Amino acid sequence: MGFLDQMKQLMEMKAKMDEVKKRLDTIEVVSENEWVKVTATGNRKIKDIEIRDASDKLTLETKLQSTINEALEKADGVMQSEMMGVTKGMLPEDFPGMG
């Protein structure tokens, strides 16, 4: 594969990754418990936080932190899955950081 072919392939992959990033803004992941519900986008942006029980500030803060972290972990999984779909077959299997 020549340099121009590689550049063309990289440009195609970048365009597809940009499409995935736009699509990730429309995907929502939710993490919830009896204290709080957190909604994030596939791009790791917190979209909504719903407080369900505010009777104990310390417990609420702890639950909020863990629920936000769980939502962001779910968003990471969605993002990785979407990006792997774009790059599959376009990069060598041993390409650093992609497997």
TORDO-425887 format. One line per 10 residues: their letters; for each residue x, y, z of N, C-alpha, C, O. Coordinates in pm, 1 decimal. Example, Ala and Ser with C-alpha at 12.3 -4.5 7.8 and 13.67 -1.06 7.14 Angstrom:
<doros>
as = 1319.0/-569.0/780.0/1230.0/-450.0/780.0/1320.0/-330.0/780.0/1423.6/-331.9/846.5  1285.0/-225.0/708.0/1367.0/-106.0/714.0/1290.0/3.0/787.0/1340.9/113.8/803.9
</doros>
This chain:
<doros>
mgfldqmkql = 85.7/-117.5/0.0/0.0/0.0/0.0/90.4/123.9/0.0/180.9/136.7/82.5  63.7/213.9/-93.7/144.1/334.0/-106.0/102.0/442.1/-6.9/-0.3/432.2/60.9  184.2/544.3/-1.9/160.0/654.4/92.1/25.5/721.4/66.0/-47.8/751.9/160.1  -7.2/744.4/-60.5/-134.2/810.5/-91.8/-253.5/724.3/-50.4/-354.7/775.2/-2.3  -240.0/594.3/-69.6/-347.9/503.2/-26.5/-364.1/507.4/125.2/-476.1/506.9/176.3  -252.4/511.6/196.5/-257.7/519.0/342.6/-322.1/649.9/388.2/-402.7/650.7/481.2  -286.8/759.4/323.3/-345.8/889.1/358.2/-496.2/888.3/331.7/-574.5/938.8/412.2  -535.1/831.4/219.7/-678.0/823.1/186.5/-751.2/740.9/292.3/-860.2/777.7/336.1  -691.2/630.5/332.5/-751.9/543.8/433.1/-763.0/616.1/567.8/-864.2/604.2/636.8  -659.8/690.2/604.2/-664.1/766.0/729.3/-770.9/875.5/724.3/-839.6/898.8/823.8
memkakmdev = -785.5/942.0/611.2/-888.8/1045.1/597.5/-1029.0/983.7/607.6/-1118.7/1041.8/668.7  -1046.5/866.7/547.5/-1175.4/797.4/556.8/-1204.5/758.9/701.6/-1317.0/774.7/749.1  -1103.3/708.4/771.4/-1121.1/668.5/910.0/-1154.1/790.7/997.2/-1239.2/782.2/1085.7  -1087.6/903.1/972.8/-1116.3/1024.9/1049.3/-1260.8/1069.6/1026.4/-1329.5/1108.1/1120.9  -1306.3/1064.5/903.0/-1444.7/1103.7/873.0/-1543.4/1012.2/944.6/-1644.3/1058.7/997.7  -1514.7/882.4/946.1/-1602.6/788.0/1014.8/-1599.9/810.6/1165.8/-1703.1/799.8/1232.0  -1482.5/841.9/1220.2/-1472.5/867.4/1364.1/-1548.1/994.9/1401.3/-1608.7/1001.6/1508.3  -1545.1/1095.1/1315.3/-1622.6/1217.1/1340.6/-1771.9/1186.0/1342.4/-1846.1/1241.0/1423.8  -1815.8/1097.7/1252.4/-1956.3/1055.9/1250.6/-1993.0/984.1/1380.8/-2100.2/1006.3/1437.1  -1902.9/898.2/1427.5/-1928.1/825.4/1551.8/-1939.0/923.1/1668.4/-2027.1/907.9/1752.9
kkrldtievv = -1852.1/1021.9/1674.5/-1857.4/1120.7/1782.2/-1991.1/1193.2/1783.2/-2047.6/1217.5/1889.8  -2041.7/1227.6/1666.9/-2173.3/1292.3/1659.0/-2282.5/1197.3/1708.1/-2373.4/1237.8/1780.5  -2272.3/1070.2/1667.6/-2371.9/971.1/1709.2/-2365.3/948.0/1859.8/-2468.8/928.0/1923.4  -2245.4/950.4/1917.7/-2230.2/929.7/2061.4/-2300.5/1038.6/2142.2/-2342.0/1014.2/2255.4  -2314.2/1157.6/2085.6/-2387.4/1263.8/2154.9/-2535.5/1230.2/2169.6/-2603.4/1284.7/2256.7  -2585.2/1141.3/2085.3/-2727.3/1105.5/2090.6/-2753.5/979.9/2173.2/-2868.6/948.7/2203.6  -2648.0/908.3/2209.5/-2661.9/786.1/2289.2/-2657.1/822.6/2436.9/-2568.8/896.1/2481.0  -2753.0/770.4/2512.6/-2757.5/797.0/2656.8/-2729.7/669.0/2734.8/-2777.7/561.3/2699.7  -2651.6/683.1/2840.8/-2630.8/574.3/2936.0/-2679.2/624.5/3071.6/-2664.8/742.3/3104.3  -2736.5/533.8/3149.5/-2793.9/570.9/3278.4/-2735.3/482.6/3387.0/-2719.6/361.7/3370.0
senewvkvta = -2703.5/545.5/3498.3/-2662.7/473.6/3617.7/-2748.7/528.2/3731.1/-2765.2/649.4/3745.2  -2803.9/436.3/3812.3/-2894.8/483.2/3916.2/-2895.1/390.9/4036.8/-2857.6/273.9/4030.0  -2939.0/448.9/4147.0/-2961.6/373.5/4269.5/-3074.6/443.8/4343.8/-3139.4/532.6/4288.4  -3098.4/405.4/4467.4/-3211.0/463.4/4541.2/-3188.8/610.9/4575.8/-3283.7/679.7/4613.3  -3066.3/660.1/4564.2/-3034.0/797.4/4603.0/-3028.9/894.7/4485.3/-3069.4/1010.3/4497.4  -2978.3/846.5/4370.6/-2952.2/937.6/4259.1/-2959.1/862.5/4125.9/-2934.7/742.0/4119.5  -2992.5/935.7/4020.8/-2992.7/882.5/3885.1/-2910.8/978.6/3799.4/-2935.5/1099.2/3799.8  -2812.5/924.4/3725.3/-2725.0/1005.6/3641.7/-2736.1/957.5/3497.8/-2726.0/838.2/3469.4  -2757.1/1053.0/3407.8/-2762.4/1023.5/3264.8/-2645.9/1093.7/3197.3/-2622.6/1212.4/3219.7  -2572.4/1019.4/3114.2/-2457.8/1074.7/3041.6/-2471.5/1038.9/2894.3/-2544.2/946.4/2858.1
tgnrkikdie = -2400.6/1113.5/2809.6/-2396.1/1079.3/2667.9/-2282.9/980.2/2644.8/-2198.8/958.8/2732.1  -2281.5/920.8/2527.9/-2172.3/832.0/2490.8/-2039.5/904.3/2482.1/-1934.5/840.2/2479.6  -2042.0/1036.8/2477.3/-1920.1/1117.9/2475.8/-1878.9/1163.7/2614.8/-1800.5/1257.6/2628.7  -1932.1/1097.1/2719.4/-1892.3/1122.2/2858.2/-1933.6/1259.3/2909.3/-1864.4/1316.2/2993.7  -2041.9/1312.4/2861.7/-2094.2/1439.3/2911.8/-2216.0/1409.2/2998.9/-2307.5/1338.3/2957.0  -2216.1/1463.8/3120.7/-2329.9/1443.7/3209.7/-2445.8/1524.9/3155.1/-2435.2/1646.1/3136.4  -2556.0/1456.8/3129.9/-2673.0/1520.5/3070.6/-2776.7/1556.6/3176.5/-2845.2/1658.3/3165.3  -2787.9/1471.6/3280.9/-2889.6/1495.4/3382.0/-2849.9/1426.5/3512.4/-2791.4/1318.2/3512.4  -2882.9/1491.5/3622.0/-2866.9/1432.0/3754.6/-2998.8/1450.8/3828.0/-3046.8/1562.8/3845.5  -3056.0/1339.3/3870.2/-3182.1/1342.9/3944.9/-3155.4/1296.8/4088.1/-3111.9/1183.8/4110.1
irdasdkltl = -3181.4/1383.9/4184.8/-3165.8/1349.6/4326.1/-3295.3/1284.0/4372.4/-3402.7/1343.2/4361.6  -3285.1/1162.6/4423.6/-3403.3/1089.0/4467.1/-3421.7/1092.8/4618.1/-3534.2/1082.9/4667.0  -3312.4/1107.0/4692.3/-3319.9/1108.6/4838.4/-3208.6/1199.3/4889.0/-3090.6/1170.2/4869.1  -3245.0/1306.9/4953.0/-3146.8/1402.6/5002.6/-3146.9/1409.1/5154.5/-3106.7/1510.1/5212.4  -3191.6/1302.5/5219.3/-3205.8/1304.5/5364.6/-3072.9/1298.8/5439.9/-3065.1/1342.5/5554.7  -2967.9/1245.1/5376.1/-2837.5/1231.8/5440.7/-2731.6/1283.3/5343.7/-2697.3/1215.2/5247.0  -2680.0/1403.0/5369.3/-2588.2/1468.7/5276.9/-2464.2/1384.8/5247.0/-2425.9/1372.5/5130.6  -2401.8/1328.0/5346.8/-2279.2/1250.1/5326.6/-2305.6/1127.4/5239.1/-2229.4/1099.0/5146.7  -2412.7/1055.9/5268.4/-2446.9/939.3/5187.3/-2479.6/981.1/5045.1/-2436.7/916.0/4949.9  -2555.6/1089.7/5029.5/-2589.9/1138.8/4896.1/-2464.5/1172.7/4816.9/-2453.9/1136.0/4699.8
etklqstine = -2370.2/1241.5/4877.9/-2246.8/1277.7/4808.7/-2169.6/1154.3/4764.6/-2118.2/1149.7/4652.9  -2161.4/1054.7/4851.2/-2091.3/930.2/4817.8/-2161.4/856.4/4704.2/-2096.9/809.9/4610.2  -2293.5/846.0/4713.6/-2371.2/778.6/4609.0/-2362.0/853.8/4476.6/-2352.6/792.2/4370.4  -2364.7/986.1/4482.6/-2354.9/1067.1/4361.5/-2222.0/1044.1/4291.6/-2217.6/1024.9/4170.1  -2114.5/1046.1/4367.5/-1982.1/1023.9/4310.1/-1972.8/886.1/4244.1/-1926.6/874.9/4130.5  -2015.8/783.0/4313.6/-2004.5/647.7/4257.0/-2096.4/629.8/4136.1/-2061.0/559.7/4041.3  -2213.7/692.7/4138.8/-2306.7/679.0/4027.0/-2256.4/753.7/3904.0/-2271.2/705.3/3791.8  -2197.5/870.6/3923.9/-2138.5/943.9/3811.3/-2024.0/863.4/3750.8/-2014.2/851.6/3628.6  -1938.0/808.4/3835.0/-1826.6/727.3/3784.2/-1877.6/606.2/3706.7/-1821.2/571.2/3603.0  -1981.9/542.8/3754.8/-2039.3/427.5/3684.3/-2096.5/469.2/3549.5/-2077.8/398.9/3450.2
alekadgvmq = -2166.0/582.7/3544.6/-2221.1/631.5/3417.6/-2109.8/660.9/3318.1/-2122.1/628.4/3200.0  -2001.2/722.1/3364.6/-1889.5/753.1/3274.9/-1818.5/626.4/3228.2/-1770.5/621.5/3114.9  -1810.9/523.9/3313.2/-1753.4/395.9/3271.7/-1839.6/331.7/3162.6/-1787.3/276.1/3066.1  -1971.0/339.8/3178.6/-2061.5/287.4/3075.3/-2042.6/364.2/2944.7/-2041.1/305.1/2836.8  -2028.1/496.5/2955.3/-2006.1/579.1/2836.4/-1875.3/540.8/2768.4/-1868.3/536.0/2645.6  -1771.2/513.4/2847.7/-1643.7/467.3/2791.2/-1663.0/340.0/2710.4/-1610.5/327.0/2599.9  -1738.8/246.2/2766.3/-1763.5/120.0/2696.6/-1834.4/140.2/2564.4/-1799.4/77.7/2464.2  -1934.2/227.5/2563.7/-2006.9/257.0/2440.2/-1913.3/321.9/2338.8/-1913.2/285.7/2221.2  -1833.5/418.3/2385.4/-1741.6/488.2/2295.7/-1640.0/391.6/2235.5/-1615.8/394.6/2114.8  -1580.7/306.5/2317.8/-1481.9/211.4/2267.9/-1543.3/116.0/2166.4/-1482.4/85.5/2063.9
semmgvtkgm = -1661.9/70.0/2195.1/-1730.3/-20.8/2103.6/-1757.1/46.2/1968.9/-1734.0/-13.0/1863.5  -1805.5/168.7/1973.4/-1834.2/242.2/1849.9/-1706.8/269.0/1770.4/-1705.3/253.1/1648.3  -1601.0/309.3/1838.4/-1476.1/340.3/1769.0/-1411.6/214.2/1711.2/-1354.0/217.8/1602.5  -1421.5/103.6/1783.7/-1364.4/-21.4/1732.2/-1437.6/-63.6/1605.0/-1377.3/-120.1/1513.7  -1568.3/-35.9/1599.6/-1643.5/-66.6/1478.1/-1593.5/11.9/1358.0/-1595.2/-38.6/1245.7  -1549.3/134.7/1380.5/-1498.6/219.3/1273.1/-1361.9/171.5/1226.2/-1335.7/165.3/1106.1  -1275.5/138.1/1320.4/-1137.8/106.5/1284.3/-1117.7/-38.7/1243.0/-1013.7/-72.6/1186.6  -1214.6/-124.4/1270.0/-1199.8/-266.9/1236.6/-1173.8/-283.5/1086.9/-1249.3/-233.8/1003.4  -1068.4/-352.6/1055.7/-1034.4/-379.6/917.1/-955.8/-268.7/850.3/-905.5/-287.2/739.5  -944.1/-153.6/915.1/-872.4/-42.0/854.0/-728.6/-31.9/903.6/-641.6/20.9/834.3
lpedfpgmg = -704.7/-82.7/1023.8/-570.1/-76.7/1081.7/-517.3/-217.5/1102.5/-595.0/-312.1/1116.0  -385.3/-231.7/1105.0/-328.2/-364.0/1133.7/-370.0/-408.6/1273.2/-388.8/-325.6/1362.1  -384.5/-537.5/1292.2/-429.9/-592.2/1420.7/-335.3/-557.2/1535.0/-378.8/-547.8/1649.8  -207.5/-537.8/1506.1/-110.5/-508.4/1610.5/-84.2/-358.0/1625.6/16.6/-318.4/1684.2  -174.6/-274.3/1572.9/-159.4/-128.6/1582.3/-168.4/-86.3/1728.5/-263.9/-122.6/1797.1  -69.9/-9.5/1777.7/-65.7/27.4/1920.5/-192.5/101.3/1964.7/-241.1/191.8/1896.9  -243.9/59.6/2080.8/-358.8/126.6/2140.4/-492.9/86.0/2084.4/-594.7/142.3/2124.8  -497.7/-7.4/1995.0/-624.7/-44.0/1932.1/-663.2/-189.2/1955.0/-738.8/-246.1/1876.3  -613.9/-248.1/2058.4/-654.9/-385.9/2075.9/-622.3/-442.9/2207.2/-652.4/-559.4/2233.1
</doros>
